[in-house]
Amino acid sequence: MGRLIHFEIHVDDMERAKGFYGEVFGWTFQDWSEYAGTPYFGAVTGQEGEPGSMVR
């Protein structure tokens, strides 16, 4: 099965969400707030060479 391509998860506690998804799925996160102009994080869902993309 390939990696997730794209979907957005709206949360009210970003640190709790990052902790949950990091522990359950092994995801890491990148802060894209500077580019988005609002608090926004991308989840890295696997190795860069694998099919798929990042979750936003």
C-alpha positions in Angstrom: 0.0 0.0 0.0 1.3 3.5 -0.9 1.5 6.4 1.4 -1.3 9.0 1.9 -1.4 11.6 -0.8 -3.3 14.5 0.8 -5.8 15.3 3.4 -6.2 17.9 6.1 -6.9 17.4 9.8 -8.2 20.3 11.7 -7.2 20.2 15.4 -7.5 22.6 18.4 -4.4 21.2 20.1 -1.5 20.8 17.6 1.0 19.4 20.1 -1.4 16.7 21.2 -2.2 15.8 17.6 1.4 15.7 16.6 2.1 13.4 19.7 -0.8 11.1 18.8 -0.1 10.7 15.1 3.7 10.5 15.8 3.2 7.7 18.2 0.5 5.8 16.4 1.8 6.1 12.8 5.4 7.1 13.3 4.8 10.4 11.4 7.1 13.4 11.8 6.1 17.0 11.3 7.4 20.1 9.5 6.3 23.6 10.3 5.0 25.2 7.2 3.5 28.2 9.0 5.8 30.7 7.3 4.6 29.7 3.9 1.0 29.4 4.8 0.7 32.6 6.8 -1.1 30.8 9.6 -0.1 27.9 11.9 0.2 24.9 9.5 2.1 21.7 9.8 2.9 19.0 7.2 3.1 15.4 8.4 5.9 13.3 6.8 4.2 9.9 6.4 7.2 7.9 5.1 10.5 7.9 3.3 10.9 10.5 0.6 11.5 7.9 -2.1 8.2 6.1 -1.5 5.1 6.9 -3.5 2.8 9.4 -1.9 3.2 12.8 -0.4 2.8 14.7 2.9 -0.4 15.1 4.9 -1.4 18.7 5.6 
